[in-house]
Amino acid sequence: MGARDPKPAATESGADHDFLARLGGKVRDARGRRGLTRKVLARDSAVSERHLAELEAGRGNISVLLLRQVAATLGLPLAELLRENGDQALELTLIQEFLQRLPKQRLARVRAQLQRDFGGNPAGRSERIALIGLRGAGKSTLGEALAGELKVPFIELDREIEREAGTGLSEIFLLYGQQGYRRYEQRCLENILEGQARCVIATGGSIVSEAATYDLLRSSCFTVWLKAKPEEHMSRVMAQGDMRPMAGNTQAMADLKRILQSRTALYGQAHAVVDTGGRNIKQSLKDLKRVIAA
C-alpha cells in the first residue's frame, strides 16, 4: 500500500476573494470620507502603509489585531468591517434583512422617513441652522452673516473643540489622533445643542463621516450643504492666505476631488443644498435665507 498523496495546498476561494475585496473597499471608503491619506492612517493606526495598500486592494491577509487597530482609527466598530451580527435584537436583524432587499435608490428615502419619525423635534430643529461642506464652501463667512441677520449666536464647532481641548486642532490630532478629535467633536456639539435653542453652527468638513454625530446634528438642526466645485474650494482657501492644501502636496487637487466624491452622498443627506459656485457672498446669503424660509 503506497504512501498517501500529500493534501493540496489551501487556495483562496472565490468567496474568500470577494470577502477581502469588500473589506478593502470598506476601509478605503471610510478613509476617503475622513479625508485621510494612507500615510496618516498608517501612522495613527500603527499599521504599515504596505499592509494598508494590500488590504485596500483586496489582497490583505491582515491579522485580526491589526484590523482592529485600523477600525479603531477610522472610528468604526470591527463588526462593521466584518459584517458580524452578534447577539443583536431579533427586530434589528429583521430590519437589516428588510433594508438589504431594498433597491439602493430607496434607502435614502427610508432613512429620511425614519429621521422624520424618530429623529427628534422638527420644531426645535428649525431654530438651529447647521452649515456643512468642505473647507472653502463659505461656512464661516455665510454663517456669521446669517447669524447677524437672524440675531442669533454664531458658533464655529472647531473653535469650540479647541476651547474645550485647550489647544489647536493640529495639536489635538497629534496628541489624540482621529479618535480623540471625534470625541471632542461629539461632546462639543452636545454642549452647543444643550445650551443654545437658536443659533447658526459652522461644522467641520468631515463631521458627516461620523454617523452618530451627523445623525445628532441632523435630528437637532436644519442642515444646509454649502456646495461648490473642487477648484472653487481650493481657490477660496488659498485666497484666504492658507497655503497648507498645496504645501508639499502635488496631488492636492486630486485628493480634494476624492474626498468630495466620497462624501457627496453624505452631504446630500442635508435638509437643503445651496450651491455657492460662481456666486458672491451677497448672492449666496440670499439663496441661503431662501431655503431656510422655505
N, C-alpha and C positions, 0 to 999 in steps of 0.2 A: 504494500500500500504506500503510494508515493506521498511525499510531503504536501501539505495543503498550500494552495496558491496564496500568496500574500493578499490581504484586503486592499482594494484600490484606494488611493489617497482621496480624502474628502475634498470635494469640489464645491464651489459656491453655486447653490441652486438659483433658479430664476426668482423664486420668492425671496431668497436672501438678497439678491441683487436689487430687487425692487424696494425692499425694506431700507437698504443702505442708501439708495438713491433718494427715497423720501426723507430719510433722516438728514442727509446732506442738504437737501433743499430747504428743510425747516430751519436748520442752523444758518444757512446763507440768507434766507429771507428775514429771519429775526435780526441778524447782524445789519442788514440793509435798513430795516425800519429804525434801528437805533443809530444809524449813521456811523457805525464803527468800521474802521479798516480792519483787515485780518491781522495786521501787526498789533493794533491796540487790543483786539480781543485776545491775541496770544499773550500779550503782556499781562492783562488783567486776570486771565484765567490760568496762567502758568502752564499753558499747553503750547507746544511749539507750532510755529507757522506751518511747518511741513505736515504735522498731524492734522491741523485745521484744513489745509488745502486738500489733503486726501479725504478727509471727512466730507467736505462740501462737494467734492467731485463724485461722491458715492462709492469711494473705494476704501473708506476708513474702517479698519479693524481696531477701533479705539476701545480702550478699557472702560468699564462702567464708571470707575472713579474719575477718569479724565473727562468723560462725557458729563458727569455730574458737575464738574468744575465749569465746563463750558455753559451748561444750562443755567447755573447759578449766576455767572457773569452776565448772561443775556436776560436775567430776570425771569426765566421760565422754569416751571416745575419739570423735573426729569420725566415724569409720567407723560407730560405733554409731548415731549420729543419721541417717546417710545409708544405713545398711544395706548397706555395701560388704563384699564377701567378700575381696578382695585375693588374695594368693597363699597363703592358709592351706592346711593339710594336707587332702588329699582325705578322710581319715576324718572330720575335723571338719566338712567340708562335708556329708558324708553324714549325720552325726549331726544336724546342724541341720535338714536336709531331713526327716529322720525325725520330729524333735520338732515341726516345723511342721505335720505331718499329724495329730498327736495332738489330741484334744479338750482344751480349756483345763483342764477339771477333772482331767485325768490328769497334767498337768505337775508338779504339786506332789508327787505320788506318785513320779514318775520321779526328780525331784531328790532326794527323801528317800532313795530307794534308792541313788542314786549317792553321796550323802553317807555312807550306812552302809557301802558297799563300798569307797569310796576316800577318805573324809574324815578318816582318822586313826584313832587307837587309842581305841575306845569305853571301855575300862577306864580309861585315863588321863583321858579326858574327864569321867568321872563324879566325879573327885576335885576338879574345879573347878566352881563354880556361878557362872554369869553372869546377872545380872538386867538385863532390857531393858524399855523402855517410856518413855512421855513423862514430862516433869517432873511431880512431884506424885503419881507412882504409888506411891511408898514405897520406892524402890530403896535409898536411903541408910539409912533407918530400919530396914527389914526386913533389909537386907544386913548391917548391923552386928550386929543381934540374932542373926541366923542364924549368923554367923561366931563370935560368942561361945559359942553352944551347941555348935557343931561344934569349937570350939577351933582355928580356923584363922585366918590373916590376913584382914582385910577391906580391900579396895583400891577406891578410887574412881578410875576411869580419868581423869576430868577433872582431879583433883588431881595425878595423875602427869604429865599433859600440862603443867600449869602448872609443876610442879617441873622438868621437862625443859627447858621454854622459858625458865624464869626470870622469868615474868610471868603475869598473869591472862589468862583466856580472852578477855575483851573486847579486850585489847591484842594478843593473838595474831591475832584476826580483823582488827583494824585494821591491823596491820603486815604480815601474811602472807596474809590472806584465807582463803576456804574451803579452798583447796588446801593452804596451809601448815598449817592445823589438821588436815586429814586425814592429812598426812604424820606429824605428831606423834602423832596418834591410833594409826595403824598401828604406828609404831615403839615406842610405849609399851606397846601390847598385846603385841607380840612379846617385849619385855623381861620383862613380867609372866609370860608363859607359859613363858619360858625359865628364870625364876628361882623360880617357885612351882609345886610339884607339887600342893599343896592350898591352896585359897583361895576366897573369895567376892568377886566383882567386880561393882561397880555401874557400868554403862556410861552414856554419853551417849545422849540420846533419838534422835539421828539416825544412830547407828552402823549401823543396818540399811540405810541408803540407800547405803552403800559396799559393793559386792558382795564385793570381795576381803577387806576387813576383817571383814565379817559372816560370810563363809564360814570364815575363820580362827577366829573366835570360836566358831561352831557346831561346828567339827571338833575343837576343843580343850577345850570346856567344855560342861557341861549347862546349856542356856539356858532361862530361865523368863521369860515375858512377864507382868509385873505390869499387869493391865488394870483400867481404871476408866472411868467416863463423863467426857466433857469438862468438865462442870460440877464434878465432884469434883477433877479435875486442877487446875482454876483455883482453886477454893476452898482447896485444901491449900497451894498455892504462896503464896497471899495470906495464909493463916493463919500462915505462917512469917515474915511481915513483908516479903515480897518483892512490891512493887507494880509491878515492871517490866512484867509482862504487860499491865497496864491503862494504863500511863503513856503519855498522848498517843495512845492507840490505841482508838478506839471500836469497832473491828472485831475486837478481841482474841479474843472467843469464836468468831466466825466463822472466823478464821484458825486457831485451835486445832482446831476441828472439821475443817477442810480438811486440816490436817497429819495428824491422826489417821486420817482416811479414806484418805489417800494412802499411809499406812504400815501399815494394818491387815493387808494380805496379807503384808507382810514380817515384822511382829511375829508373825503367825500361823505362821511357819516355826520358831518356837522349839520346843524339845523338850517344853515343858509350859506351861500357862497357869494363872495364879492370878488370879481376879477379886477385887480388893480393895474393890470398890464396896460401900458400906454396912457395911464390916467394920472393927473396931478393930484395933490393932496386934497384940494377942494372938491374935485370931481369924485374921488374915491370916498370922501366923507359923506357926500350927498348920497352916493349909492349905498353906503353902509347904513345911514339913517333910514333909507327907504326900506331895506329888508327888515330892519328892526321894527319899524312901524307896521309893516305888513304882518 
